[in-house]
Amino acid sequence: MLRDLYGSSAIEKAADVALFVHRPSWFLERAPPGRKPEVLDPDRLRWEGKAGLVLCKRRTCKGTGVRECFA
């Protein structure tokens, strides 16, 4: 989230666009050992080599969103 950045109020005021890249595969690879593999494996396959782009702010237009793309 934009508010989680250090000094985010200054960033939010100055920026026209705020975009984050989220890689779920990175988090799935580091899942705790107690997680069931049958639950994690389909997600790992889905997100392998992909990332999510999270648009938090657009000054010129309304709306935010998340898009899946190839990394």
PDB file of N, CA, C and O in Angstrom:
ATOM      1  N   MET A   1       0.830  -1.164   0.000  1.00  0.00           N
ATOM      2  CA  MET A   1       0.000   0.000   0.000  1.00  0.00           C
ATOM      3  C   MET A   1       0.890   1.248   0.000  1.00  0.00           C
ATOM      4  O   MET A   1       2.007   1.230   0.517  1.00  0.00           O
ATOM      5  N   LEU A   2       0.397   2.279  -0.562  1.00  0.00           N
ATOM      6  CA  LEU A   2       1.153   3.516  -0.671  1.00  0.00           C
ATOM      7  C   LEU A   2       1.478   4.101   0.704  1.00  0.00           C
ATOM      8  O   LEU A   2       2.550   4.677   0.893  1.00  0.00           O
ATOM      9  N   ARG A   3       0.581   3.959   1.645  1.00  0.00           N
ATOM     10  CA  ARG A   3       0.818   4.534   2.975  1.00  0.00           C
ATOM     11  C   ARG A   3       1.921   3.795   3.733  1.00  0.00           C
ATOM     12  O   ARG A   3       2.439   4.325   4.716  1.00  0.00           O
ATOM     13  N   ASP A   4       2.294   2.585   3.303  1.00  0.00           N
ATOM     14  CA  ASP A   4       3.335   1.815   3.968  1.00  0.00           C
ATOM     15  C   ASP A   4       4.741   2.307   3.631  1.00  0.00           C
ATOM     16  O   ASP A   4       5.694   1.945   4.321  1.00  0.00           O
ATOM     17  N   LEU A   5       4.890   3.110   2.601  1.00  0.00           N
ATOM     18  CA  LEU A   5       6.194   3.638   2.242  1.00  0.00           C
ATOM     19  C   LEU A   5       6.622   4.724   3.222  1.00  0.00           C
ATOM     20  O   LEU A   5       5.798   5.492   3.718  1.00  0.00           O
ATOM     21  N   TYR A   6       7.891   4.774   3.486  1.00  0.00           N
ATOM     22  CA  TYR A   6       8.423   5.811   4.366  1.00  0.00           C
ATOM     23  C   TYR A   6       8.261   7.168   3.689  1.00  0.00           C
ATOM     24  O   TYR A   6       8.667   7.333   2.539  1.00  0.00           O
ATOM     25  N   GLY A   7       7.691   8.117   4.366  1.00  0.00           N
ATOM     26  CA  GLY A   7       7.483   9.445   3.798  1.00  0.00           C
ATOM     27  C   GLY A   7       6.434   9.443   2.708  1.00  0.00           C
ATOM     28  O   GLY A   7       6.524  10.224   1.760  1.00  0.00           O
ATOM     29  N   SER A   8       5.442   8.582   2.826  1.00  0.00           N
ATOM     30  CA  SER A   8       4.470   8.406   1.738  1.00  0.00           C
ATOM     31  C   SER A   8       3.626   9.646   1.472  1.00  0.00           C
ATOM     32  O   SER A   8       3.134   9.820   0.357  1.00  0.00           O
ATOM     33  N   SER A   9       3.450  10.500   2.452  1.00  0.00           N
ATOM     34  CA  SER A   9       2.635  11.685   2.192  1.00  0.00           C
ATOM     35  C   SER A   9       3.316  12.581   1.159  1.00  0.00           C
ATOM     36  O   SER A   9       2.645  13.154   0.300  1.00  0.00           O
ATOM     37  N   ALA A  10       4.637  12.705   1.235  1.00  0.00           N
ATOM     38  CA  ALA A  10       5.370  13.503   0.246  1.00  0.00           C
ATOM     39  C   ALA A  10       5.344  12.813  -1.114  1.00  0.00           C
ATOM     40  O   ALA A  10       5.205  13.474  -2.143  1.00  0.00           O
ATOM     41  N   ILE A  11       5.476  11.493  -1.124  1.00  0.00           N
ATOM     42  CA  ILE A  11       5.440  10.736  -2.383  1.00  0.00           C
ATOM     43  C   ILE A  11       4.065  10.879  -3.018  1.00  0.00           C
ATOM     44  O   ILE A  11       3.954  11.107  -4.222  1.00  0.00           O
ATOM     45  N   GLU A  12       3.030  10.747  -2.217  1.00  0.00           N
ATOM     46  CA  GLU A  12       1.674  10.820  -2.743  1.00  0.00           C
ATOM     47  C   GLU A  12       1.360  12.193  -3.326  1.00  0.00           C
ATOM     48  O   GLU A  12       0.673  12.293  -4.343  1.00  0.00           O
ATOM     49  N   LYS A  13       1.855  13.242  -2.696  1.00  0.00           N
ATOM     50  CA  LYS A  13       1.611  14.589  -3.204  1.00  0.00           C
ATOM     51  C   LYS A  13       2.369  14.862  -4.489  1.00  0.00           C
ATOM     52  O   LYS A  13       1.847  15.534  -5.379  1.00  0.00           O
ATOM     53  N   ALA A  14       3.596  14.352  -4.606  1.00  0.00           N
ATOM     54  CA  ALA A  14       4.450  14.662  -5.751  1.00  0.00           C
ATOM     55  C   ALA A  14       4.218  13.750  -6.949  1.00  0.00           C
ATOM     56  O   ALA A  14       4.418  14.175  -8.088  1.00  0.00           O
ATOM     57  N   ALA A  15       3.809  12.529  -6.724  1.00  0.00           N
ATOM     58  CA  ALA A  15       3.729  11.539  -7.805  1.00  0.00           C
ATOM     59  C   ALA A  15       2.455  11.682  -8.627  1.00  0.00           C
ATOM     60  O   ALA A  15       1.382  11.968  -8.096  1.00  0.00           O
ATOM     61  N   ASP A  16       2.595  11.477  -9.925  1.00  0.00           N
ATOM     62  CA  ASP A  16       1.434  11.398 -10.812  1.00  0.00           C
ATOM     63  C   ASP A  16       0.891   9.974 -10.856  1.00  0.00           C
ATOM     64  O   ASP A  16      -0.315   9.760 -10.984  1.00  0.00           O
ATOM     65  N   VAL A  17       1.799   9.003 -10.749  1.00  0.00           N
ATOM     66  CA  VAL A  17       1.421   7.589 -10.795  1.00  0.00           C
ATOM     67  C   VAL A  17       2.217   6.846  -9.727  1.00  0.00           C
ATOM     68  O   VAL A  17       3.405   7.108  -9.545  1.00  0.00           O
ATOM     69  N   ALA A  18       1.575   5.931  -9.030  1.00  0.00           N
ATOM     70  CA  ALA A  18       2.254   5.035  -8.099  1.00  0.00           C
ATOM     71  C   ALA A  18       1.930   3.609  -8.519  1.00  0.00           C
ATOM     72  O   ALA A  18       0.766   3.211  -8.556  1.00  0.00           O
ATOM     73  N   LEU A  19       2.964   2.848  -8.834  1.00  0.00           N
ATOM     74  CA  LEU A  19       2.815   1.487  -9.351  1.00  0.00           C
ATOM     75  C   LEU A  19       3.738   0.567  -8.567  1.00  0.00           C
ATOM     76  O   LEU A  19       4.918   0.869  -8.390  1.00  0.00           O
ATOM     77  N   PHE A  20       3.201  -0.553  -8.099  1.00  0.00           N
ATOM     78  CA  PHE A  20       3.992  -1.542  -7.378  1.00  0.00           C
ATOM     79  C   PHE A  20       4.028  -2.831  -8.187  1.00  0.00           C
ATOM     80  O   PHE A  20       3.088  -3.145  -8.917  1.00  0.00           O
ATOM     81  N   VAL A  21       5.122  -3.573  -8.048  1.00  0.00           N
ATOM     82  CA  VAL A  21       5.253  -4.889  -8.673  1.00  0.00           C
ATOM     83  C   VAL A  21       5.186  -5.923  -7.558  1.00  0.00           C
ATOM     84  O   VAL A  21       5.949  -5.853  -6.594  1.00  0.00           O
ATOM     85  N   HIS A  22       4.275  -6.881  -7.689  1.00  0.00           N
ATOM     86  CA  HIS A  22       4.094  -7.930  -6.681  1.00  0.00           C
ATOM     87  C   HIS A  22       4.392  -9.269  -7.337  1.00  0.00           C
ATOM     88  O   HIS A  22       3.799  -9.612  -8.360  1.00  0.00           O
ATOM     89  N   ARG A  23       5.316 -10.028  -6.746  1.00  0.00           N
ATOM     90  CA  ARG A  23       5.673 -11.344  -7.267  1.00  0.00           C
ATOM     91  C   ARG A  23       5.229 -12.422  -6.289  1.00  0.00           C
ATOM     92  O   ARG A  23       5.982 -12.756  -5.375  1.00  0.00           O
ATOM     93  N   PRO A  24       4.031 -12.976  -6.452  1.00  0.00           N
ATOM     94  CA  PRO A  24       3.540 -14.007  -5.532  1.00  0.00           C
ATOM     95  C   PRO A  24       4.440 -15.242  -5.489  1.00  0.00           C
ATOM     96  O   PRO A  24       4.512 -15.907  -4.455  1.00  0.00           O
ATOM     97  N   SER A  25       5.127 -15.562  -6.586  1.00  0.00           N
ATOM     98  CA  SER A  25       5.987 -16.746  -6.597  1.00  0.00           C
ATOM     99  C   SER A  25       7.100 -16.622  -5.556  1.00  0.00           C
ATOM    100  O   SER A  25       7.506 -17.627  -4.972  1.00  0.00           O
ATOM    101  N   TRP A  26       7.593 -15.422  -5.317  1.00  0.00           N
ATOM    102  CA  TRP A  26       8.644 -15.212  -4.316  1.00  0.00           C
ATOM    103  C   TRP A  26       8.124 -15.603  -2.934  1.00  0.00           C
ATOM    104  O   TRP A  26       8.830 -16.254  -2.164  1.00  0.00           O
ATOM    105  N   PHE A  27       6.900 -15.209  -2.621  1.00  0.00           N
ATOM    106  CA  PHE A  27       6.317 -15.532  -1.315  1.00  0.00           C
ATOM    107  C   PHE A  27       5.948 -17.012  -1.222  1.00  0.00           C
ATOM    108  O   PHE A  27       6.080 -17.613  -0.155  1.00  0.00           O
ATOM    109  N   LEU A  28       5.489 -17.602  -2.318  1.00  0.00           N
ATOM    110  CA  LEU A  28       5.114 -19.017  -2.301  1.00  0.00           C
ATOM    111  C   LEU A  28       6.337 -19.912  -2.125  1.00  0.00           C
ATOM    112  O   LEU A  28       6.247 -20.961  -1.486  1.00  0.00           O
ATOM    113  N   GLU A  29       7.472 -19.513  -2.680  1.00  0.00           N
ATOM    114  CA  GLU A  29       8.700 -20.294  -2.512  1.00  0.00           C
ATOM    115  C   GLU A  29       9.166 -20.282  -1.060  1.00  0.00           C
ATOM    116  O   GLU A  29       9.818 -21.226  -0.615  1.00  0.00           O
ATOM    117  N   ARG A  30       8.845 -19.241  -0.327  1.00  0.00           N
ATOM    118  CA  ARG A  30       9.274 -19.090   1.053  1.00  0.00           C
ATOM    119  C   ARG A  30       8.154 -19.385   2.050  1.00  0.00           C
ATOM    120  O   ARG A  30       8.197 -18.917   3.188  1.00  0.00           O
ATOM    121  N   ALA A  31       7.167 -20.148   1.633  1.00  0.00           N
ATOM    122  CA  ALA A  31       6.036 -20.488   2.505  1.00  0.00           C
ATOM    123  C   ALA A  31       6.518 -21.331   3.681  1.00  0.00           C
ATOM    124  O   ALA A  31       7.479 -22.089   3.547  1.00  0.00           O
ATOM    125  N   PRO A  32       5.868 -21.207   4.813  1.00  0.00           N
ATOM    126  CA  PRO A  32       6.261 -22.019   5.975  1.00  0.00           C
ATOM    127  C   PRO A  32       6.155 -23.509   5.664  1.00  0.00           C
ATOM    128  O   PRO A  32       5.311 -23.910   4.863  1.00  0.00           O
ATOM    129  N   PRO A  33       7.002 -24.339   6.286  1.00  0.00           N
ATOM    130  CA  PRO A  33       7.010 -25.766   5.989  1.00  0.00           C
ATOM    131  C   PRO A  33       5.702 -26.480   6.293  1.00  0.00           C
ATOM    132  O   PRO A  33       5.448 -27.542   5.725  1.00  0.00           O
ATOM    133  N   GLY A  34       4.871 -25.940   7.161  1.00  0.00           N
ATOM    134  CA  GLY A  34       3.623 -26.597   7.527  1.00  0.00           C
ATOM    135  C   GLY A  34       2.531 -26.498   6.471  1.00  0.00           C
ATOM    136  O   GLY A  34       1.518 -27.189   6.578  1.00  0.00           O
ATOM    137  N   ARG A  35       2.710 -25.654   5.449  1.00  0.00           N
ATOM    138  CA  ARG A  35       1.682 -25.492   4.409  1.00  0.00           C
ATOM    139  C   ARG A  35       1.599 -26.745   3.548  1.00  0.00           C
ATOM    140  O   ARG A  35       2.614 -27.382   3.263  1.00  0.00           O
ATOM    141  N   LYS A  36       0.401 -27.088   3.145  1.00  0.00           N
ATOM    142  CA  LYS A  36       0.183 -28.296   2.354  1.00  0.00           C
ATOM    143  C   LYS A  36       0.659 -28.089   0.911  1.00  0.00           C
ATOM    144  O   LYS A  36       0.276 -27.104   0.280  1.00  0.00           O
ATOM    145  N   PRO A  37       1.487 -28.999   0.378  1.00  0.00           N
ATOM    146  CA  PRO A  37       1.986 -28.856  -0.998  1.00  0.00           C
ATOM    147  C   PRO A  37       0.875 -28.872  -2.039  1.00  0.00           C
ATOM    148  O   PRO A  37       0.987 -28.198  -3.063  1.00  0.00           O
ATOM    149  N   GLU A  38      -0.196 -29.628  -1.800  1.00  0.00           N
ATOM    150  CA  GLU A  38      -1.276 -29.698  -2.794  1.00  0.00           C
ATOM    151  C   GLU A  38      -1.998 -28.358  -2.934  1.00  0.00           C
ATOM    152  O   GLU A  38      -2.640 -28.104  -3.953  1.00  0.00           O
ATOM    153  N   VAL A  39      -1.897 -27.509  -1.925  1.00  0.00           N
ATOM    154  CA  VAL A  39      -2.490 -26.176  -1.993  1.00  0.00           C
ATOM    155  C   VAL A  39      -1.520 -25.204  -2.668  1.00  0.00           C
ATOM    156  O   VAL A  39      -1.936 -24.374  -3.476  1.00  0.00           O
ATOM    157  N   LEU A  40      -0.239 -25.305  -2.344  1.00  0.00           N
ATOM    158  CA  LEU A  40       0.757 -24.368  -2.857  1.00  0.00           C
ATOM    159  C   LEU A  40       1.177 -24.640  -4.298  1.00  0.00           C
ATOM    160  O   LEU A  40       1.429 -23.696  -5.048  1.00  0.00           O
ATOM    161  N   ASP A  41       1.260 -25.912  -4.704  1.00  0.00           N
ATOM    162  CA  ASP A  41       1.778 -26.246  -6.037  1.00  0.00           C
ATOM    163  C   ASP A  41       0.989 -25.626  -7.181  1.00  0.00           C
ATOM    164  O   ASP A  41       1.612 -25.103  -8.105  1.00  0.00           O
ATOM    165  N   PRO A  42      -0.355 -25.649  -7.181  1.00  0.00           N
ATOM    166  CA  PRO A  42      -1.078 -24.994  -8.284  1.00  0.00           C
ATOM    167  C   PRO A  42      -0.815 -23.490  -8.352  1.00  0.00           C
ATOM    168  O   PRO A  42      -0.716 -22.926  -9.441  1.00  0.00           O
ATOM    169  N   ASP A  43      -0.701 -22.845  -7.198  1.00  0.00           N
ATOM    170  CA  ASP A  43      -0.397 -21.411  -7.182  1.00  0.00           C
ATOM    171  C   ASP A  43       1.006 -21.143  -7.679  1.00  0.00           C
ATOM    172  O   ASP A  43       1.234 -20.172  -8.401  1.00  0.00           O
ATOM    173  N   ARG A  44       1.951 -21.991  -7.305  1.00  0.00           N
ATOM    174  CA  ARG A  44       3.328 -21.822  -7.785  1.00  0.00           C
ATOM    175  C   ARG A  44       3.380 -21.932  -9.307  1.00  0.00           C
ATOM    176  O   ARG A  44       4.045 -21.135  -9.969  1.00  0.00           O
ATOM    177  N   LEU A  45       2.683 -22.912  -9.853  1.00  0.00           N
ATOM    178  CA  LEU A  45       2.671 -23.082 -11.311  1.00  0.00           C
ATOM    179  C   LEU A  45       1.998 -21.899 -12.001  1.00  0.00           C
ATOM    180  O   LEU A  45       2.446 -21.464 -13.062  1.00  0.00           O
ATOM    181  N   ARG A  46       0.932 -21.379 -11.411  1.00  0.00           N
ATOM    182  CA  ARG A  46       0.214 -20.251 -12.013  1.00  0.00           C
ATOM    183  C   ARG A  46       1.076 -18.998 -12.059  1.00  0.00           C
ATOM    184  O   ARG A  46       1.046 -18.263 -13.046  1.00  0.00           O
ATOM    185  N   TRP A  47       1.838 -18.746 -11.009  1.00  0.00           N
ATOM    186  CA  TRP A  47       2.595 -17.497 -10.903  1.00  0.00           C
ATOM    187  C   TRP A  47       4.054 -17.616 -11.339  1.00  0.00           C
ATOM    188  O   TRP A  47       4.778 -16.621 -11.281  1.00  0.00           O
ATOM    189  N   GLU A  48       4.512 -18.784 -11.769  1.00  0.00           N
ATOM    190  CA  GLU A  48       5.893 -18.946 -12.192  1.00  0.00           C
ATOM    191  C   GLU A  48       6.187 -18.048 -13.388  1.00  0.00           C
ATOM    192  O   GLU A  48       5.533 -18.160 -14.426  1.00  0.00           O
ATOM    193  N   GLY A  49       7.153 -17.171 -13.250  1.00  0.00           N
ATOM    194  CA  GLY A  49       7.539 -16.262 -14.334  1.00  0.00           C
ATOM    195  C   GLY A  49       6.581 -15.105 -14.555  1.00  0.00           C
ATOM    196  O   GLY A  49       6.657 -14.434 -15.584  1.00  0.00           O
ATOM    197  N   LYS A  50       5.679 -14.857 -13.610  1.00  0.00           N
ATOM    198  CA  LYS A  50       4.708 -13.771 -13.744  1.00  0.00           C
ATOM    199  C   LYS A  50       4.796 -12.844 -12.540  1.00  0.00           C
ATOM    200  O   LYS A  50       5.369 -13.184 -11.505  1.00  0.00           O
ATOM    201  N   ALA A  51       4.214 -11.672 -12.707  1.00  0.00           N
ATOM    202  CA  ALA A  51       4.141 -10.701 -11.620  1.00  0.00           C
ATOM    203  C   ALA A  51       2.805  -9.983 -11.713  1.00  0.00           C
ATOM    204  O   ALA A  51       2.144  -9.998 -12.752  1.00  0.00           O
ATOM    205  N   GLY A  52       2.426  -9.368 -10.632  1.00  0.00           N
ATOM    206  CA  GLY A  52       1.222  -8.553 -10.618  1.00  0.00           C
ATOM    207  C   GLY A  52       1.608  -7.083 -10.531  1.00  0.00           C
ATOM    208  O   GLY A  52       2.414  -6.704  -9.682  1.00  0.00           O
ATOM    209  N   LEU A  53       1.050  -6.267 -11.386  1.00  0.00           N
ATOM    210  CA  LEU A  53       1.271  -4.829 -11.322  1.00  0.00           C
ATOM    211  C   LEU A  53       0.094  -4.215 -10.583  1.00  0.00           C
ATOM    212  O   LEU A  53      -1.058  -4.392 -10.979  1.00  0.00           O
ATOM    213  N   VAL A  54       0.385  -3.498  -9.517  1.00  0.00           N
ATOM    214  CA  VAL A  54      -0.639  -2.894  -8.681  1.00  0.00           C
ATOM    215  C   VAL A  54      -0.572  -1.384  -8.861  1.00  0.00           C
ATOM    216  O   VAL A  54       0.397  -0.742  -8.457  1.00  0.00           O
ATOM    217  N   LEU A  55      -1.605  -0.831  -9.469  1.00  0.00           N
ATOM    218  CA  LEU A  55      -1.677   0.612  -9.678  1.00  0.00           C
ATOM    219  C   LEU A  55      -2.411   1.228  -8.496  1.00  0.00           C
ATOM    220  O   LEU A  55      -3.611   1.019  -8.319  1.00  0.00           O
ATOM    221  N   CYS A  56      -1.677   1.990  -7.689  1.00  0.00           N
ATOM    222  CA  CYS A  56      -2.245   2.563  -6.467  1.00  0.00           C
ATOM    223  C   CYS A  56      -2.781   3.966  -6.673  1.00  0.00           C
ATOM    224  O   CYS A  56      -3.706   4.395  -5.984  1.00  0.00           O
ATOM    225  N   LYS A  57      -2.192   4.684  -7.632  1.00  0.00           N
ATOM    226  CA  LYS A  57      -2.611   6.068  -7.809  1.00  0.00           C
ATOM    227  C   LYS A  57      -2.387   6.503  -9.248  1.00  0.00           C
ATOM    228  O   LYS A  57      -1.346   6.220  -9.841  1.00  0.00           O
ATOM    229  N   ARG A  58      -3.378   7.196  -9.806  1.00  0.00           N
ATOM    230  CA  ARG A  58      -3.259   7.863 -11.107  1.00  0.00           C
ATOM    231  C   ARG A  58      -3.844   9.244 -10.946  1.00  0.00           C
ATOM    232  O   ARG A  58      -5.026   9.393 -10.636  1.00  0.00           O
ATOM    233  N   ARG A  59      -3.032  10.246 -11.152  1.00  0.00           N
ATOM    234  CA  ARG A  59      -3.511  11.610 -10.959  1.00  0.00           C
ATOM    235  C   ARG A  59      -4.437  12.048 -12.086  1.00  0.00           C
ATOM    236  O   ARG A  59      -5.408  12.764 -11.841  1.00  0.00           O
ATOM    237  N   THR A  60      -4.151  11.631 -13.314  1.00  0.00           N
ATOM    238  CA  THR A  60      -4.901  12.136 -14.460  1.00  0.00           C
ATOM    239  C   THR A  60      -6.255  11.463 -14.648  1.00  0.00           C
ATOM    240  O   THR A  60      -7.147  12.032 -15.278  1.00  0.00           O
ATOM    241  N   CYS A  61      -6.417  10.261 -14.111  1.00  0.00           N
ATOM    242  CA  CYS A  61      -7.673   9.514 -14.306  1.00  0.00           C
ATOM    243  C   CYS A  61      -8.115   8.895 -12.988  1.00  0.00           C
ATOM    244  O   CYS A  61      -7.335   8.776 -12.043  1.00  0.00           O
ATOM    245  N   LYS A  62      -9.358   8.512 -12.948  1.00  0.00           N
ATOM    246  CA  LYS A  62      -9.873   7.824 -11.774  1.00  0.00           C
ATOM    247  C   LYS A  62      -9.582   6.340 -11.905  1.00  0.00           C
ATOM    248  O   LYS A  62      -9.447   5.814 -13.009  1.00  0.00           O
ATOM    249  N   GLY A  63      -9.488   5.681 -10.775  1.00  0.00           N
ATOM    250  CA  GLY A  63      -9.397   4.231 -10.752  1.00  0.00           C
ATOM    251  C   GLY A  63      -8.016   3.701 -10.427  1.00  0.00           C
ATOM    252  O   GLY A  63      -6.994   4.336 -10.686  1.00  0.00           O
ATOM    253  N   THR A  64      -8.028   2.523  -9.856  1.00  0.00           N
ATOM    254  CA  THR A  64      -6.823   1.771  -9.558  1.00  0.00           C
ATOM    255  C   THR A  64      -7.070   0.350 -10.008  1.00  0.00           C
ATOM    256  O   THR A  64      -8.179   0.033 -10.438  1.00  0.00           O
ATOM    257  N   GLY A  65      -6.077  -0.517  -9.924  1.00  0.00           N
ATOM    258  CA  GLY A  65      -6.313  -1.883 -10.329  1.00  0.00           C
ATOM    259  C   GLY A  65      -5.081  -2.747 -10.235  1.00  0.00           C
ATOM    260  O   GLY A  65      -3.991  -2.281  -9.904  1.00  0.00           O
ATOM    261  N   VAL A  66      -5.277  -4.025 -10.535  1.00  0.00           N
ATOM    262  CA  VAL A  66      -4.210  -5.011 -10.529  1.00  0.00           C
ATOM    263  C   VAL A  66      -4.248  -5.743 -11.858  1.00  0.00           C
ATOM    264  O   VAL A  66      -5.313  -6.147 -12.325  1.00  0.00           O
ATOM    265  N   ARG A  67      -3.074  -5.913 -12.468  1.00  0.00           N
ATOM    266  CA  ARG A  67      -2.969  -6.636 -13.728  1.00  0.00           C
ATOM    267  C   ARG A  67      -1.904  -7.706 -13.587  1.00  0.00           C
ATOM    268  O   ARG A  67      -0.893  -7.497 -12.917  1.00  0.00           O
ATOM    269  N   GLU A  68      -2.123  -8.846 -14.212  1.00  0.00           N
ATOM    270  CA  GLU A  68      -1.158  -9.930 -14.223  1.00  0.00           C
ATOM    271  C   GLU A  68      -0.327  -9.801 -15.493  1.00  0.00           C
ATOM    272  O   GLU A  68      -0.873  -9.581 -16.574  1.00  0.00           O
ATOM    273  N   CYS A  69       0.992  -9.937 -15.367  1.00  0.00           N
ATOM    274  CA  CYS A  69       1.848  -9.826 -16.548  1.00  0.00           C
ATOM    275  C   CYS A  69       3.009 -10.802 -16.413  1.00  0.00           C
ATOM    276  O   CYS A  69       3.259 -11.348 -15.339  1.00  0.00           O
ATOM    277  N   PHE A  70       3.714 -11.011 -17.523  1.00  0.00           N
ATOM    278  CA  PHE A  70       4.891 -11.878 -17.524  1.00  0.00           C
ATOM    279  C   PHE A  70       6.090 -11.077 -17.077  1.00  0.00           C
ATOM    280  O   PHE A  70       6.312  -9.954 -17.530  1.00  0.00           O
ATOM    281  N   ALA A  71       6.863 -11.668 -16.179  1.00  0.00           N
ATOM    282  CA  ALA A  71       8.050 -10.977 -15.643  1.00  0.00           C
ATOM    283  C   ALA A  71       9.237 -11.181 -16.551  1.00  0.00           C
ATOM    284  O   ALA A  71      10.324 -10.677 -16.268  1.00  0.00           O
TER     285      ALA A  71
END
